[in-house]
């Protein structure tokens, strides 16, 4: 019931009381003064109910603050199950929602069977229609043409009763269970292990988020309006009434009414005190803080994993005392607080300075701090003023990791050029690996003569070594929106993983005498042409660490693919080959690899695997990623499947052994 409804009820009750008093003299012997007090008491009760409802619903307005202690959240591949399924059914709008999901999963199952069991599409559809494609009866019945409707009536009733009982005992409905079982069956066809046999853990994550919001309400930090990061430069201060003492006047009126009717001085005194509090709360205004902030870092250029101490000093440059001042430093979104707290609550006299410290763990990149979020309240807590304050000198954390080569040779495609290097060819020449022998020719160097053959047969022969030639390699890092995913919500993304792999590959290729360049599949213009030397090494090191395309802790925009591809084509040397680092969680990366290969640039894909097996969407995304890898390999593009917990050297060595068979 809204406010007007409650007042209407109170008016009706007061009017009824008045009629009863006139109709039956002596029924309510209050007199005129008593009747007025009763009406006032009823109105006070209405106000109490209204305030209680507002507090219960979290409508007490107070400034909300971000979770500065935590790094930015990372989405896992397949977080949106519908988005993954929509890729397989562009005409799904013709079906009802339940039929649409079933049709989409049927298409995924057809893809899995045709790729994994080497059968035609017609055979795959027949196996799915008859339910013989899997050993799971639930998945077989869900995708069958009849959907299990031809079962006996008793069996159908028993299945429905079991489904309803299971839904009551768990948070997973019968329909969700069928989708999960079907997805697990499809994953088994492609060789992926099944996921957990429980409801999606995403529900648990949402529950934790709800608990966090409830905790904010209990502590008084209920967010209202836009966060400070969304404010315009011209709107850096906001004033609001918190409603902290809302309802105290109603309580005071009730106390006065009870005190007069019962002739109790104590109750009357309580009401008078309440009225005084209400008057004081309404008379005070929030302070307008005039602050200056200084932030110092130690060290300013840390190594990855090193702890950085952040010291924040705040000075009250105004002429008024700030009785309730709350500060939250703008920790970079990619960094996590490992010691102390970026928050401070204090009172600050005019001209006084307060300092506090906390520590963050450094990660690769250039990390700029946001302004300090300030909330100043009056002494009564009824009004507050919210603003942001930036230090006079904003110093970012610069973390540039050293370049370390991968321990295993980076697989490059055979490509004839004229310089010595690590790319093996099918011709003899200068090198280190035996290739063949040929008859001795005058002028051959003595160290190339096969003296063992001379000792056995008396013939002179010359050793031929497999010639190694340098290559021109461009490392392309997928830094698009589809690559900003990872298996854990607060950990590194596939972009971070790809950048680490590119750093190792660049160092190894450059040390072997090759010319190496760097580019990014990103919205910005990230490009260093192939080169060699120490100056080139330093340029690439800085780019991989600090370029905005690889900035951690943010969701990058998706590039215009055709504009990006045309720009890259114009820049690539004619003899270049490409090593693409991508999780293959979007079609743009597959399209880039296949188009570059078609234009004569040999491509090798190194794919860090960010998928997990926690939810149905996660497992389905892992299946789709396998489809993309299979498409690339069938088109002649080698793919290195890089496990999330494996070093790059292990993944390269495993792939090299498989390719050599």
N, C-alpha and C positions, 0 to 999 in steps of 0.2 A: 504494500500500500504506500502511495507517495505522500508527500507532505500535505497537499491539499485534502487528500482523503482523510488523513488523521485529524486535521483541524475540523473537517465536516463532522466526523464522528463525535469529537469533543463538543462541538456546538449543539448537536442533537441531544447529547446527554445532558448538557447544561439546560437546554430548553425544556426537556422532559422533567428535569428536577424542578424547574420553576413552575410548570403546570401542576405537578404533584403538590407543591407547596400551596398554590392557590386553591386547588380542588379540595384538599383535605387539610384544614387548618390544624396545626399542631403535629402533623406527620413529620415535618422537618422543621424543628424550632431553631432556626439559625439566625433569623433576622436578616436585615439587608446587608449588614457587614459580613455576616457568616456566608451568605449566598455569594457575595463577591469573592470571598476567600476560596470558596469551593471551586468557582469557575477558574480562578487563578491557579489553584492546585491541579485541576484537570488539564489546563493548558501546559503546565509545567511537566506533568506526566507524559503528555504527548511529545513534548520536546525531548524528554529523556529517552523515550522509545525511538524517536527519529535519530538521535545521536548514537544510540547503541547500535542501530542498524547500520549507520554509516561507518562506525568503527569495525563492526563485524565484516563488512564488505571491503575493508581496506581503502576507504575513501578519505582518510586523513592525509592531507597533502604534505609530503615532505620530499626533500631533494633525494633523488636516487643517485648512486655512484656505481661505476663500473667495477668489475672484478679485476682490479689492477694487479693482483698477485699472480694471476694465471695468464699463460700465453694464449694466443688466439686459438679458437676451436678449429679442428680439422675434420672435414667431412670424409667419410669412408665411401669407397666406390659402391654404388647400389643403395645408398641411403634412401633414395626414392625408388621404390620397386616399380611404380607405375611408369616412371621415365625410362627405365631399362626395358620394360615390356613393350612400350610404345614403339621402340625401334623395329619390332618384328611384325607390327600390324598397323600399317599406315591408314587402313580403312576401318579401324576398330570402332569408329564413331557410330557405325551402323548397328552395333550390338548393344544390348543392355550391359551394365557394368560387369555383372557376373559372367555373362557369356563372352564379353570382350576379353577378360583375363584368361578364361579357359582357351579361347581361340589363340591368344598370343602365346601361351605356354605350349600349345600344340605345335605352333610354328617353330618355337625353340627346340622342341623335341625332334621335329623333322630335321632341323639343321644338325643337331647332335648326332642323330643316327646316320645321316648321309656322310658326315665327316669322319665319324669314329668307326662305324661298322661297314664302311665301304659298300653301301647299298644305294640304289636309286631313290629318288624322291617318292616315286609311286610305291615302291616296296616299303619305305619308311612309313608312309601314310597308312598302308594296309596293316602294318604291325601295330601302329598306334590305335587304329580303329578296332582291332581285335583284342588289344590289351596284352599282347605277347612281347612287348618291347622291354618290359621291366618285371622284376620279381615282386615289386611292391603292389599289393592289390589295391591300395587306396589311390596311388598314382595312375595305375592302369585303368581303374574305373572312372577317374576324374577326366581323363583325356579320351576315353572311348567314345564312339559315336553316340551310343545310347546313354552315356553318363551313368551307367549302373542302374538305369530305370527298369531293365528287364529282370532284375532280381526278384525272387519271391516276395510277396507282401510282408511275410513275417520277418524276412531278412532285412527288408527296408526299414520296418518299424524298429527292429533291434538296433540297426545301425544308427537311426536317428536318436534313439534313447541313449546309446553310448556316447554319441556326439554331444548331446545336451548335458549329460552328466560330466563329461570331460570339460565342457565349457564352464560349468559351474565351479569345478575344482581348480581350473587354471584360467589365465587371462587370455588364452588362445581360443578363438571360436572354431567351429567345425570347418568353416570355409577357409580360414587361415591355415588350419592344419592340413587341408587337402593341397593348398598351394605349396606349403612347406614340403610336404612329402613328395609332391611332383617335382619340385625344384631339386630336391636331393636325388631323386631318381635320374633326372637329366644330368646332374653333376657326376653321378656314378658312371653314366655312359661315356662322358668325356674324360674320365679318369681322375676327377677331383674327389677328395674324401668328403664324406657327409658332414653336415654341420651339427650343432647341438640339438637334441630332441626336445627342446623347450621352446617357449614363445620367444619372439624376437627380443633381443636384449635392448633394442632401441626403446622399448617401452620402459625398461628400467632406467635408461638414461633420461627419458622424459620425466619419470617420477622423481629422479634426483634433482632435475631442474625445478620441478614444482616445489619440492621441499626447500630448495634454496630460496625461492621467491617467498615462501611462507616464513622462512627465517628472517628475510629482510623486513617483512611486515612486523614480525614480533620485535625486532630491534628498532623499528621506527623508520627504516630506510626504504620507504615505499616510493618507487620511481614514478614521477608524473611528468608529462610533457616529453620534449626531446632531450637527448643526452647533450652534455656540453660540447662534445665533438661535432655536433650538427649545427651549432650556433653560427650565425654570420659574424663577420668581423665588426659589424656595426651594432651587434646585439650581444654584448659581453657581460651583461648584468641583468638578473631577473629577480623580481620581488614577488613574494607570495605570502598568503596567510596560511599557516599550517593547520589551524583549527584545533590546536593542542588543548585549549581550555573550553572547547565547545561543549555545552551542556551544563557547565558549572552554574550558570544563571538559573537554569531550570531546577537544579538541585537546591539552590538557595531559596527559590520561591516555594518549593515544597517544604523546606525547613521552616520558613516564616509562617506558612499556612498551618502546619502542624503545631508550631509554637503558640500561635494565637488561639487556635481551636482548643488545644489541650491546656492552654495557659501555662506552658512550660518555657521558662526563660532560657534554658539551655538550648532547646531546639531553635528558639528565635535567634539566639546569639550565633548559632551555626549558620543560619540563613544569612544573617548580616555579614558574617565573615566571607561567605561564598560570594555575596554581592560585591564585596570589596575586591576579592580576587578577580571577578569578572570585569570590574571597572578598570583595575590595573592592567589586565591583559589587553583590553581594548585601547587603552590610552598609550601604550608603548609602541614604538615603531622599530623596524629592523635597522641595525647600523649599516652604514655604507662604508665598507672597508677600503682603505687606501693602503695597499700592501706592495712591497717589493720582494722579489724572490731571487735567490742565488742558488745555483745547483753546481756541485763539483763532483767529478768522477775520479776514481783511483783504482786501476789505471784507465786512461782514455783509449788506449789501443791494446786491448787484451787478446789473448789467444783463445781459441774455442774451448769452452768448458771452464775457463777461468772465472773466478768470482770478482765482480766489480762492485766496489763500495760507492754508493750514491749518498751524498750529504746535501740536504735541503735546508736552507736558512730562510726564514720568513720574518720580515720586519714590518711592524705597524707604523706606517708613515703618517697616519692621521692623528687627530687631536682628541679622539675619544677611545675609551677602553672597549675592547671587543670581548664581551662576557662569555660568548659561546662561539668559538671558531673551529671549524672542521676542515681539514686539508687532505686531499688525495693527490699524490703526485702522478703525472701522466707517464706511467711506465710504457715503454715501447711494446706493441702487441706481440712481438715475436719472442720476448724475453719473459722468464719466470722469476719471481722473487724467491730466493733461497734462504734469506736470513733477514730478520727484522720485518718491518711493515712500512709500506709507503703511505700509510694513513696516520693522522695526528689529530687529536682533539684537545684543545687548550683554551685558556683565556689569555688575552694579550693586551697589556697596557700600551698607551701611546708612547711611541719611540722604542718599545721593547722588541728584542729579537729572540726567536726560538729556533732551534735546530734539531734535526733528527736524521737518523741514518738507516739505511737498509741495503741489502746486497742482491744483485741479480746475476744470473749465469749467462756468460757471453756466448753468442752464436755467430756464425758467419754472416757478414753483412754490415751495412751502415744503419744504425738504429737511432732514429731521432725521437726525443721525448716530446710528449704532448704537454700543453700548459698544465699548471697546477689547478685542480678543481677546488674552489673555495666556497664554503657555505657558512655564512655568518648569521646567527640568530640573536634575538634580543634575550634579555634575562628570563623573561617569562616563557620563552619558546613558542610564542604565538605567531611570530612572523619571522621570515628569513629572507636573506638576499644571497643569490647564487651567482657566481661569476668565475671566470678563468683568469689566471695571471701567468704571464710568460716571463722567464728570466731575461735579464738584459743581454746575456750571452748564452745562447743555446748550443751546447757542445754535444754532438752525437757520440755514440759508442762506435768506434771503427774496429771491426774484427776481420782481419785479412789473414786467413790461414796460409801456411806455407804450402808450396807445391811439392807433393810427394808422388813419385811414379808408382804405378801398379806393378806388382811383382811378377805378373804374367804378361807376355807379349800381347799387345792389342791386335785383334784379328783385322787385317786389312786385305782388301781384294787385290788380285794380281792385276798389275797395270804397268805397261812398258813405259819407262821414262829413261833419261840419260844419266842420272846421278846415282851414286852409291848410297845404299841405305838398308832397311830391314825388310823390304818387300821382296819375297822370293820369286824367281822367274823360272822358266823352263829352258834356259840357255846357260851355257858354261861361260865362266869369266872369273873375275875377282870375287872372292867371298871366303867363307869359312867352312862350308859344308860340301862334302864330296858329291860330285855330279857324274863324272864319267872319265875314261882314259882315251887317249888318241895317240897315234904314232908321233914320235919325236920329230920336231922340225928345228932346223938350225936357228939359234937365237933364243930358244926357250930357256927360261931361267933354271939354274941348277936345282933350286929348292923345289921345283915343280916336277922333277924327274922321278918316276916310280922306280926307286932303287931296289925294292924287293923283287919286282919283275925282272930287272936287269940281272940280279943274282941268280934267279931260278932259271931263266930261259936265255939270257944273254941279249934280249931285245931291249931297245930303248923306247920308253913310252912316257908321255907327259900326262900329269894329273889335271883334270878339269874340275873346278869347284863351282858350285851353284852360285850364280851371280845374284847379288842383292842390290836392288835399286831403290832409291828414295821415292816417296809418294807425296802427293799434295792432298792433305786431309782437312776437311772442314767438320768440326764438331758442332752439331746442332742440338740444342737443349730445348725440349718441349716445356715451355713456361706458360702455356695457355691455361684457361680456366679448368679444362678437363684434367689437367695434371696436378692441380692443387688439392690432392686427396692423399689419404694415408690410412693405415690400419688402426691407429690409435687417435683419440680425439684431441690430445694435447701434445702430440709428438711431431716429428718432422713430416714433411710432405714428400711426394714423389719428385717435386721440383728440387727440393734440397738434396734428395738422393741422386738425382741426375746431375746436379752441379758438382757434387763430390766425385761422381764417376768421371765427369768431363775433366776435372782437375787432374785426376790420376792419369787418364788416357793422354791428355795433352802433354804432361811431363814425360811420359814414357815415349811417345812418338817423337817429341822434340829431341830428347836425348839420343834417339836412334838416327838422327840426321834427317828427319823429314820436315817438310814445311807444313805448319798446322795453323788453321784459323778457327774462329769461334763465331757462332751465330745463335739466335734464339727464335723459336717459334712463339712469338709474343706480339703484343699490340705495339710496343715501342720499336725503335730502330736500334737493335743490338747487333753489332757486327765488327769484327776485326779480321782483315784479310789474312790469308796464309802467309807465314813468315818464319824466320828463325833468328837466333841470337838472344842475348841477354835482355836487350831492351824490349824485344817482342815478348819474352817470357814475363817481364814485369808488367807490361800492358795487359796481358791476358790474366795474370794473377789478380790485378786490381779489378778488371771487368767482372770476372767470375765471383768476386767477393762483394762488390758494391753496386753493380749495375741495377737500376730499378726493375728490370725484367726478372731478376732473380731475388728480389727483396722478400725475405721470409715474413710470415705473420700477416699476410694480406691475401685477398682473393683477386687474382689478376683478371683483367677483362679479356675476352676472347678476341683474337685478331681477325681481320678480314682476310680469309685464307688466300684468295686469288691475288689480292694486292701484295700480300707477303710473299707468295710463291714467285710472282713476277719479279719482285725486287731481288729475291735471292738468286734467281736464274741469271739476272744481269750481272751479279757480282761474282758468281762462281767461276773460277778458271776452268778452261776446257778440259784439263787433265785431272780435275779434282775428283775425289770420292768423298762420300759423306758417312759419318758415324752419327746416327740419330739416337739420342737418349730420350726415351719416352715410356711412360707406363702403359701406353696403348689403351687408355680409358676413354678415348674419343676417336671419331672417324677422321679428324683432321690429320692426326699423326700418320695413320695408315695411308691416307691420300697423299701426304707429302712424300712418304717413302716410295710409293708406287709410281708417282709422277716423276720423281727424280731418277728412279731406275729406268723409266721409259725414255727419258731424255738423254740417256747415256752416262749418267753419273752412278757408279757402283755404290750401293747403300748397304750398310750394316746397322741393324737396330739393336741397341742395348736397352732392355726393358726391365726396370725395377718393378717388382710386383707389390703394389700397395693393397691388394685385395685381402679380405678377411673371410672368415666362415661363420660370423656371429649371427647374422640375420639372413632371412630368405633373400632379400635384395642383394646383400653382400655376396652370397653364393652364386646368384644368377649373374652378377657383374663379373665374377671370376670366370664363369662359363663364356660370357661374351668376349672377355679378353683372350681366352684361348681360341675362339673363332678368329679373332683379328690376327693373332700370331700365325695360325694355320693359313690364312689367306696370304699373308706376306711370304711365308715359306714356299707356298705353292707357286707364287709369282717369282721365285728365284732370289728373294731377299733374305739373307741369313738373319736370324733373331737369337739374341742371347737372353735367355730367361733368367733374370737376376733376382734371386730370392731376397726378401726383405732383411733377413737376419744373416745373410751370407756376405763375406767380403767380395769385392769385385773380382779379385784374382781367382777365387774359387769358381765363380760363374763363368769367367772366360776360359779357364782350364777345362771345365766340364763341357762347354760348348765346342771347344777345339777338338777334344777327343771324339765327340759325336760326329763332327764334320769330317774327321779324318778316316772314319770307318767306311 
